[in-house]
């Protein structure tokens, strides 16, 4: 047996029969290993849905008799996915789980856990089912005996995905009658792996933009009968609940502490929009943890370092603070006016307050005049330029050549206002 080590930590073994398999790979968010029919671990990872010791199994009647349908299901535990804790997922008939908060037609684009995403139609046969169980420690979804439209005679697929409370994810395969590289993707994407993204709302364009920041793509040729893949979640910046742990942990890298949000992040996660809105990257650029706890001599408050002419004053607190509480800060412009007289200081403060109010009123009046001008002159180039300001990232509208997924249960959302940006 020979072994080759590729870039990114990928290790590939070449077996005596000239077959290759991925042994281990490392990434930023997950490490994963694949197992073949000869591995004991393959049998250990398969969850026997008929074994009552695993928990009560539910065969979803609608999904088992539908095509391109999806249903939202609540989890009994917090499931860590890319460092975010999920309590709800969406099961799709097409062999994958959607993990996003907002359901839209193009569920296959990103934010998925896909043991075998393909154009499956469980409604073809009574033997085709979509079933799941949740015992508090693991949530398992099994696509049992599902077939591909137009290729029903090729055989039925049976496989499952298991989401463990620890954050571990496993894909297990029992029946794979076709090689995945010959399954066409014209009618439906064919994917095996994980993906996550963050969403940005663009008020001026009245649409949302999805940016995929990470994807794990498995080699589809390795998915065969009685094979398995095990993903182990790596520590992320989001798990640190204090500045000290955020900046000093040797388990993570590239982390910054945002005192305003009381959050540790590298800036690339589902909270990306909030990270930008509160200028967290600028706040943490030159700051140290002791700067966040420096007492203000006059008020006893904790003062954060100056960020682009703005100082954030935090009210006195005990212990940790929630995200909602941490946002309730008082903003004050940093006027570096020094005086030996407290009376003069108060006078300057009053003058500054009056000037601030006057400036706000002038700005409000200007906005009203601009709005009236746009209303009276809708085709003038200048106001149109203000309206058509670009988003943070270039966006690509979803192509609707094929019908997307429809949601079986849960509240509906505006499915036509979603756009996608980034790798796809």
N, C-alpha and C positions, 0 to 999 in steps of 0.2 A: 504494500500500500504506500502510495506517495502522498505528500501533503504540500499544498501551496498556500502561502499567506499573501492575501491581496490587500489593497489599500482599505482604510477604514476599519481594520481589525477583522476582516472577513477571512475565515480559514476554511479551505475546501480539501476534503480527502478524495483521492482517486482510488477506488476500490479495485481489486484484482479483475473483476469482470468489466472494467472500463466504465462503470457507473460512478457518478460523483454525487456527493451530497454535502450540503452546508452543515458543518459541525457547530460552529459558533460564530456569532457576529456581535459587535458592540456598537452602540449608538449613544446619543445624548440622553435619550429618555428610556430606552429599553435595551436589554440584551436578550438574545433569543437563540434557541437551539432547535434543530429539527431532528426527528427520529424516524427511522424506517421500520419495515415489518419485522426485522430481526431484533429490534431493541426492546428490552423489557419495559422501558419507560413508555413506549407507545401504548402498551396494554394498561399500564397504570393510569395514564391520563384519560383514557376513555371512560366516560361516566355512563354506567348501565342505567338507562331510564326506567327499566322494568324492576330494578331493585328498590324496594320500598324504603330501604335504609337511607337512601339519598334524599328522600323527601317526596312530597306529593307532586305528581306530574300533571300539567294541564295541557291538553291538546286544544289549541286555539281553533275554534270552529270556523271563524271567518277567514283567517289566514290559510287554513288548510284547504279551503275551497275557493281561493281567489288568485288573481294574477296581478302583479305589480301593486300590491297593497302593503300598508305598513300600520302597525299598531303600537301605541305608547304603553309601556308597562313600568310600574313603580317597583323599585328595588327595596328589599327589607334592610339593606345596609348601605353605608357610604362606600361607593366603589371608586378608588383612585384611578383616574385616567389622565395621563400627562400631568400629573400633579393636582388635577382638579377632582373634587369629590362629587360624583354623580349619584342621584337618587332616582333617576328616571332615564330609561333608554327607549329606543324605538326599534321594534323587530320588523324586518322587511321580508317579503316572500322570496326575494332574490338572493338569499344566502348571506345576509350581512345584518349588522346592528348599527343603527344610526345613533350617534351620541350627542348631537347638537340640541340646543335649547329651543330653537325655532324650526319648525317643520316646514319644508318647502318641497316643490316637485322634484328637484334634482338632488335627491338624497345620496346618490352614488358618487357625488363629486368629491366630498371630503367629510371629515368628522365621522369616521366609520371604524368598526371592528369587523373585518371581512374574512371569515374562514374560507369562503368560496363565493364571491359575488359573481353572479351570472344570471342569465335570462330564464330562471326557473319558473315553472307554472304548476303549483301544487294542486290546482283544480283539475288537472288532467285525469287523475285517478283517485279512487277512494283510499288507496293504500298510501297516498302522498299526504303527509301531515307536517305541520309546524308545531312543535311542542316545547315546553320549557318547565323548569322547576327552580325554586328558590328556597334553600333551607337555612338561610341566615349567614352561611359561610361561603356559599358559591351560588352563582346564577348560571344556569346552563340552558342554552337554546339548541335544539336539534332539528335539522331539516331531514325528514325521513322519507326516503323513496321518491324524491322530487325529480322531475324530468324536464328536458329542454324542448320547447316547442319546435316542431319540425325534425327533431332527432329523438323522438320518443323511443324508437326501436333500439337505440344504442344502449339503453339501460337506465336504471334509476340511481340517483346519487343519495348517499346518506353520510352526513357529517355533522359536527357540532362545534360550538364555541362555549367556553366556560370562563366566567368572570369571577375571580376569587376576591374575597374581602381584603386580602393582602395587596391587591393590585396586579397579581399574576394573571395572565391571560393564556389560555391554551386553545389550540385548534386540533381537533381529532377527526380522522377520516376512516370510514369503514368501507364504503363502496364508492369507487371513482371509476366508472366504466369507460370514460374517455380521457385521453391526455388533455390537460388544460390548454396546451398551446394550439390545439386544433379547434377549440371552441370559439366561434366567431363573436366579435364584439360590436357588430353593426347595429343590433337591436338593443344591446345592453352591455355596459362595461364589464370586463372580466378582471377581477382583482383579488389578490390575497395579501392581507396585511392590515396596517393600522394607519390612521390619519387624524390630525386635529388641526383646527383653524380658529382664528378669532374673527369677530364680526365688527364692522364699522358702519355706523349710521350716518348717512349724508342728508341732513335736513333740506338743504337747498335743492337737491336732486330727487328727494322723496324716495330714496331707495337704500338698500343695505348692500354692503360689499363684504364678501367673505374672502379672507386671505389665509391660505393654507401655509402654516409655518413649519410643519414637519410631516413626513410620511415614511412608513416602513413598508417596503415592497418585497415580498417573498418571491423566490424563483418558482414559478408555477409548474415547472417540469419536475420539481421534487415532490409534488402532491400526488400521492398514489394510494392504492388500497392499503389500509392498515399503516398509515403514517401519522405523524403528529408534529406540532410545533408548540414550543413553550416560550412565552415572553415573560421576562422578569423586569418589573418596573425599577428604574434607577431613582435615586433621590433627586428632587428638584428644588429650586430656590423657594418655591411656594410653601414648602413644608416648614420653613424656619419662621418662628413666631416672635423673634426679637432681633434687634440690630446686631447684637454680638454674635448670635448664631449665624445670622445671614452672612456676615462679612468674614467670619473666622472658620467656618466649617470646611473641613478638608474633603467632605463628601460631594460638594458641589463647587462649581466655578462660574465666574462671570456674574455673580449675584450682586444686586444693589438694594439698599434699604430705602424705602420711601416713607418718611416719617408722617407725611400728611395722610397717607392711606394705611399706615401701620402694616406694610406689606413688603415682603422680600420677593424680588423677581429679577429676571434678566431682561425684562421688557418684551419678551416674546412668549405670550401665553394668551389665554382667553380674556384677560383683563387689559389687553394692549391699549384699547381706546381710553380707559380710565388712567392708565399710566401716562399717556400723552396729555390728556386733559389737565392733569395736576402737575405737569412738568417734572415728573419724578426723576427723569434722567439728569436734568439740570440740577435738581436739588441734591442728588447724591454724588455729583461729580467730584467735589472737593471736600465732602463732609466726612467726619468721623463720628462714631457712636457717641462719644462724650459730648459732642456739639449738640446733640438732641436732648441731652439731659442737663445742660447748663442752666442753672436757675437765674431767673430775672430778679435783680435785687429789689425792684420796686413793687412787683406784683407777686413774686413767688412762682411765676409760671415758667414752664420750660420753653425755651426759645430755639427755633431751628435756625440754621445758617441762612444768610441772605441769598436769595435766588433771583437774579435778574431784576434787582431793585425792589423786590417784594420780600417782606419778612413774614413768616407764618408764626403766629402766637398761639400756643396751646394752653387751654385752661389747666389748672392743677388737677392731677388724677392719681388714682391708686391702682396699681396692677395694670393688666393689659386692657386695651381699649378696642372695641369693635370697629369694623370698617365704617359703619354709619356714624358712630361717635367721633371717629378720627377726622371726618370730613367737616365737622362743625368747628372750623377754625376762624379766627378773626384776622382779616387781611389788613395790613397797614403799610403804606408806602414808607420807604426807608429814608426819611429826611434827616441827614446827618447834621442837625443844627445843635450847636453846643452853646450853653450859656451858664453863667454862674448864678443867675437869679432864677428861683423857682417860679416867680411871678411872670418873668419874661417867658419862661418855658410854656406856662399855661397860655399866655397870650398867643405865642406862635402856634400852639396846638389848636386853639379856637379859630385862628385865622386860617389854618390849614383845613380844618373841618368845613368852614364856610366856603372856602375855595373849592373843595372837593364836591360839595353839594351843588354849587353853581356850575361846575364843569359837567356834572352828571345831568343837570337840567338842560344845558346847552346841547349835550350829546343826544339826549332824548328828543329834543326839538328837531335836531338835524335828521335823526332817523325817521321821525314822522314826516318831515318834508320830503325826504328821499322816497318813502313809501307812497306818498301822494303823487310825486312826480312820476314814479314808475306806473302808477295806476292810470294817470292821465296820458302818459306817453309810452305805451307798452312796446313799441317797436324801435325805440331809440337805442343805438348801439351801447351807450355808456351803462344804462341800467341793466341791459341784458348781460353785459360783461360781469356785473356784480352777481347776477343770479347764476351764471354758468361757471362758477369757480370750480377748479379741478378738485378731485378727491385726494386723499393721502397717497393712494396707489392707483396705477392704471387698472381699469376694470374691464372685464369681458362678460358681456351678457350671455346668459345661458342659451344655447341653441336648442330649439324645441322641435327638432326633426322627428323625435319619437316621444310618445306620451310618457310623462313622468309618473312618479308614485302618487297615489292618493292615500289620505289618512283615513283609517277605519274608525278610530276613536279619538276623543280629545278635541280641544278647541282648534278651530281652523286659523290659518294665518294667511296673510297676503302673499300668495305664491308667485306673483308676477313681479314683485319688487326686489327680488333677490338677484344679485350679480356676484360673480366670482372673480377673484384676482389671484395671481400667483401661479406656481407650478401646478399642472394638471395633466 
